[in-house]
Amino acid sequence: MNNQDEFTDNNYNMLKCIWMSSGVIEYKLCDKKFDCENCQFDKVIRNFSSDDKHTSSGIPNVINIILNKLENIKFDDKIIYLRNNLIARQVLPNTYYLGVNPVLVSYLDNVGMMMECGAGRNVSSGHTVLNFFGEWGTVSLSAPMNFSIYDKVNNPADDPMKTKWFAIIGAIPQEIASGKLDHTEWDLLHQRSINIINEIKMSYPKVGPTMLDGGSQIKYLHQLVGKDKYLEILKSLIS
């Protein structure tokens, strides 16, 4: 190696980020003059490596947070689980709270929510009831039965995930029965939702290091898997 090549190689090695030199990431040259205390990238890497509660083996918090939520969800005999990831709870004869299945809520990223129909409206089976939206796009929940909307529960726009209930509805028992999931069907939905996040968890290391470069922390699932894949996941849970 001539003197010029040796000088160039030494300069390159001197520019390697400490995380690149230690083999944690594949490629990252320091542009902060090794001022690690004020480096956002350094902070992100340390957060991922030190958070024992929600991370393991460099897997982003978002994966383990969703998985923990799903594993803690249990079938509740007081709740009526409906198709299309809606749920109901009887409060009076033919009167129910209508809400969103916690399984789906576990997956919802940085979300806004809008009811398609207001109080006093009759909703037919198959008609759109709720729209969820975010920078990842929009997904809708449709009615699994016929019912009437009596009133909204609070204002869904304020904090859509603050409560799982968003409306008070009227429906006859026959309609509720037609849209209901039995325990076995709920188990299959629940297990499918866990399988999806486990598959993402297994595939993450293949693409992970490049997603950390630049110091941008992954807060939401759609940032990790991409908007198209994220929408595909939501739609697979709703159908």
HELIX and SHEET records of a PDB file:
HELIX    1   1 ASN A    3  LEU A   15  1                                  13    
HELIX    2   2 ILE A   18  SER A   21  1                                   4    
HELIX    3   3 CYS A   36  ASN A   38  5                                   3    
HELIX    4   4 GLN A   40  SER A   50  1                                  11    
HELIX    5   5 ASN A   61  ASN A   72  1                                  12    
HELIX    6   6 ARG A   83  ASN A   85  5                                   3    
HELIX    7   7 PRO A  102  TYR A  107  1                                   6    
HELIX    8   8 PRO A  173  SER A  178  1                                   6    
HELIX    9   9 HIS A  183  SER A  203  1                                  21    
HELIX   10  10 TYR A  204  LYS A  206  5                                   3    
HELIX   11  11 GLY A  208  LEU A  212  1                                   5    
HELIX   12  12 LEU A  221  VAL A  225  1                                   5    
HELIX   13  13 LYS A  227  ILE A  238  1                                  12    
SHEET    1   A 6 ILE A  80  TYR A  81  0                                        
SHEET    2   A 6 LEU A  86  LEU A  92 -1                                        
SHEET    3   A 6 THR A  95  VAL A 100 -1                                        
SHEET    4   A 6 TRP A 165  GLY A 170 -1                                        
SHEET    5   A 6 PHE A 147  LYS A 152 -1                                        
SHEET    6   A 6 ASN A 122  VAL A 123 -1                                        
SHEET    1   B 3 GLY A 112  MET A 115  0                                        
SHEET    2   B 3 THR A 128  GLY A 134 -1                                        
SHEET    3   B 3 GLY A 137  SER A 142 -1                                        
END                                                                             
